[in-house]
């Protein structure tokens, strides 16, 4: 998601797009609600970035797009938790990277906590706050939310402390990187990806935001290591990299959520 000056109070104002209406729907209902988006032609990561920028020019701030995206993530997370039968005491682990993909995960953490789900939100980054204004604003907001434990993981040892008891988590949300990188992942992202592997091996479902870390949303090229997700939520339109056989094999069930980007924003 692109950056935009953040206005925390604005995210609490009524949203005519009403993405919160998806909260509490089951998986079948979410698929039906978002089916028109899945039927649209796919786009590349570069095309999505352009549409995102043009949506802001047309009047939708980046902070609003992030709020809508994170709300959709929370809706799918709740549906997965209900499907897998985890009680409300099973915590959700949100692994948030330093950019706006992480910001989407932090918005989801807030909505999950407000629906009574305990959340551990981990900033996986060298710095102690996200690097984009919108993500940083949502990180700061979580400090005022009951039911949310905030952790900063700048190094592999900080990720390692999360491993004991990972099997008790209800869900892991991979909001580390929204698209691919070339070659091997750097720390601490690498260790966070390996934690996703251990969680899934223990039977904990993994929900990826935009793309599993790190599948290139344009080409389907894979990082080393790469997350294997049980479900992936992407936004606005399908992505070519998730339709590639490599991306599709790792993305699990893919849902495409609308976030209020007008279709005219797709036009260069």
C-alpha positions in Angstrom: 0.0 0.0 0.0 1.3 3.5 -0.7 2.1 6.1 1.9 -0.2 9.0 2.9 -0.2 11.4 5.8 -2.0 9.5 8.5 -5.0 10.8 10.4 -5.8 8.2 13.1 -9.1 9.8 14.0 -10.3 9.5 10.4 -10.2 5.8 10.5 -12.8 5.8 13.2 -15.2 8.0 11.1 -18.1 6.2 9.3 -16.9 4.8 6.0 -19.4 4.8 3.1 -17.6 1.8 1.7 -18.5 -0.1 4.9 -15.8 -2.9 4.8 -16.7 -3.7 8.4 -19.9 -5.3 7.0 -17.7 -8.3 6.1 -16.7 -8.9 9.7 -18.4 -12.0 11.1 -19.2 -13.6 7.7 -18.2 -17.2 7.1 -15.9 -18.3 4.3 -18.7 -19.1 1.9 -20.3 -15.8 2.4 -17.1 -13.9 2.0 -16.4 -15.7 -1.3 -19.9 -14.7 -2.5 -19.5 -11.1 -1.3 -16.2 -10.7 -3.2 -16.9 -13.0 -6.2 -17.1 -10.1 -8.6 -13.5 -9.1 -7.8 -12.1 -12.6 -8.4 -13.7 -12.6 -11.8 -11.8 -9.4 -13.0 -8.8 -9.7 -15.2 -5.5 -10.1 -13.3 -3.0 -7.4 -12.9 0.7 -7.1 -12.1 2.2 -5.6 -8.9 3.2 -2.6 -10.9 -0.3 -2.1 -12.3 -1.7 -2.4 -8.8 0.7 0.2 -7.5 -0.4 2.5 -10.3 -4.1 2.0 -9.5 -3.4 2.6 -5.9 -1.7 5.9 -6.7 -4.4 7.0 -9.1 -7.1 6.1 -6.5 -5.5 8.6 -4.1 -5.4 11.3 -6.8 -9.1 10.6 -7.4 -9.8 11.3 -3.7 -9.3 8.1 -1.6 -6.4 8.6 0.9 -3.9 5.9 1.4 -4.8 5.6 5.1 -8.4 4.7 4.0 -7.2 2.1 1.6 -5.1 0.6 4.4 -8.0 0.6 6.8 -10.2 -1.2 4.3 -7.5 -3.7 3.4 -6.8 -4.5 7.1 -10.6 -4.8 7.8 -10.9 -7.4 5.0 -7.9 -9.3 6.4 -9.6 -9.4 9.8 -12.9 -10.6 8.2 -11.1 -13.5 6.5 -9.1 -14.3 9.7 -12.3 -14.5 11.7 -13.8 -16.8 9.0 -10.8 -19.1 9.1 -10.8 -19.2 12.9 -14.5 -20.1 12.9 -14.0 -22.8 10.2 -11.1 -24.4 12.1 -13.0 -24.4 15.4 -10.6 -22.5 17.5 -12.1 -21.0 20.6 -11.9 -17.3 21.3 -9.0 -17.8 23.6 -6.6 -19.0 20.9 -4.4 -16.0 20.1 -3.7 -14.6 16.6 -0.1 -14.0 15.8 0.4 -11.0 13.4 3.8 -10.9 11.8 4.1 -7.3 10.4 6.9 -6.1 8.2 8.1 -2.5 8.2 6.1 -1.3 5.2 2.4 -0.9 4.3 1.9 -4.6 3.9 2.7 -4.8 7.7 0.3 -1.8 8.2 -2.6 -3.9 6.7 -1.8 -6.6 9.3 -1.7 -4.0 12.1 -5.2 -2.8 11.1 -6.4 -6.4 11.1 -4.9 -6.8 14.6 -7.0 -3.9 15.9 -10.2 -5.2 14.5 -9.5 -8.8 15.8 -8.9 -7.4 19.3 -12.0 -5.4 19.2 -13.9 -8.6 18.4 -12.5 -10.3 21.5 -9.7 -12.2 20.0 -6.3 -12.0 21.8 -3.6 -10.7 19.4 0.2 -10.7 19.5 1.4 -8.2 17.0 5.1 -8.4 16.1 6.9 -5.7 14.2 9.6 -7.6 12.3 12.0 -4.9 11.4 15.3 -3.4 12.6 13.6 -0.1 13.6 11.2 0.2 16.4 8.4 1.6 14.3 7.2 1.0 10.7 8.9 3.1 8.0 5.7 4.4 6.3 3.4 7.0 7.9 0.2 5.0 7.6 1.7 1.8 9.0 3.5 3.8 11.8 0.2 5.4 12.8 -1.6 2.0 13.0 1.3 0.6 15.1 0.9 3.5 17.5 -2.8 3.0 17.7 -2.4 -0.6 18.8 -0.6 0.6 22.0 -4.1 1.8 23.2 -5.9 -1.4 22.4 -6.7 -3.9 25.1 -6.1 -7.5 24.1 -3.1 -6.7 22.0 0.4 -7.6 23.0 3.0 -5.6 21.0 6.5 -7.0 20.4 9.4 -5.7 18.4 11.6 -8.3 16.7 14.7 -6.7 15.2 16.8 -9.9 15.2 16.4 -13.7 14.8 16.7 -14.2 18.6 13.5 -12.1 19.0 11.6 -14.4 16.6 13.0 -17.5 18.4 11.2 -16.5 21.6 7.9 -17.0 19.8 8.5 -20.6 18.9 7.7 -22.3 22.2 3.9 -22.8 22.3 3.4 -21.7 18.7 1.0 -24.7 18.3 -1.4 -22.9 20.7 -2.0 -20.1 18.2 -5.3 -20.0 16.4 -3.8 -18.4 13.3 -0.7 -16.7 12.0 -1.1 -13.7 9.7 1.8 -13.2 7.3 2.0 -9.4 6.7 5.7 -9.3 6.2 6.3 -8.4 2.6 3.6 -7.7 0.0 5.6 -8.9 -3.1 8.7 -10.7 -4.0 12.4 -10.0 -3.5 15.3 -11.4 -5.4 17.3 -14.1 -3.8 17.6 -14.9 -0.2 15.5 -13.0 2.4 17.3 -10.9 5.0 16.9 -11.1 8.7 14.7 -10.7 10.6 12.2 -11.4 7.8 13.9 -14.8 7.1 13.4 -16.0 10.6 9.8 -14.9 10.6 9.1 -16.9 7.5 10.7 -19.9 9.1 8.4 -19.4 12.1 5.4 -19.5 9.7 6.8 -22.9 8.5 6.9 -24.2 12.1 3.4 -22.9 12.8 2.0 -24.6 9.8 3.8 -27.8 10.6 2.1 -27.7 14.0 -1.3 -27.4 12.4 -1.7 -23.6 12.8 -3.2 -22.1 9.6 -1.3 -19.2 7.9 -3.1 -16.3 6.3 -1.0 -14.3 3.9 -1.7 -10.6 3.1 -1.4 -9.6 -0.6 0.9 -12.6 -1.2 2.8 -15.2 0.8 6.2 -13.8 1.8 7.7 -13.6 -0.7 6.1 -14.4 -3.9 6.5 -11.8 -6.7 2.9 -10.7 -7.4 3.8 -10.1 -11.1 5.9 -13.1 -12.1 5.3 -15.7 -9.4 9.1 -15.9 -8.6 9.8 -17.1 -5.1 12.2 -15.9 -2.4 14.3 -18.2 -0.3 12.7 -19.2 2.0 9.0 -18.6 1.1 5.8 -18.8 3.1 3.3 -21.6 2.3 -0.1 -20.2 3.2 -3.4 -21.9 3.8 -5.2 -18.8 2.4 -4.2 -15.5 0.8 -6.1 -12.3 0.6 -5.2 -9.9 -2.1 -6.9 -6.6 -3.0 -8.9 -5.0 -5.8 -8.1 -7.5 -8.6 -6.4 -10.9 -9.0 -2.6 -10.8 -9.3 -0.7 -12.5 -12.1 1.9 -13.9 -9.7 -0.7 -15.8 -7.7 -2.1 -17.4 -10.9 1.4 -18.7 -11.9 1.7 -22.3 -11.0 4.5 -21.6 -8.4 2.5 -18.8 -6.7 -0.8 -20.7 -6.8 0.9 -23.8 -5.2 1.9 -21.7 -2.2 -1.0 -19.3 -1.8 -3.7 -21.7 -0.8 -7.2 -20.4 -1.2 -7.1 -16.9 -2.7 -9.7 -14.3 -2.1 -9.8 -10.9 -3.7 -11.2 -8.2 -1.5 -12.5 -4.8 -2.8 -11.0 -1.8 -1.0 -12.7 1.0 -2.9 -10.3 1.5 -5.7 -12.5 2.6 -8.7 -12.0 0.7 -11.9 -11.1 4.0 -13.7 -8.0 4.1 -11.5 -6.8 1.0 -13.4 -6.4 3.1 -16.6 -3.0 4.7 -17.1 
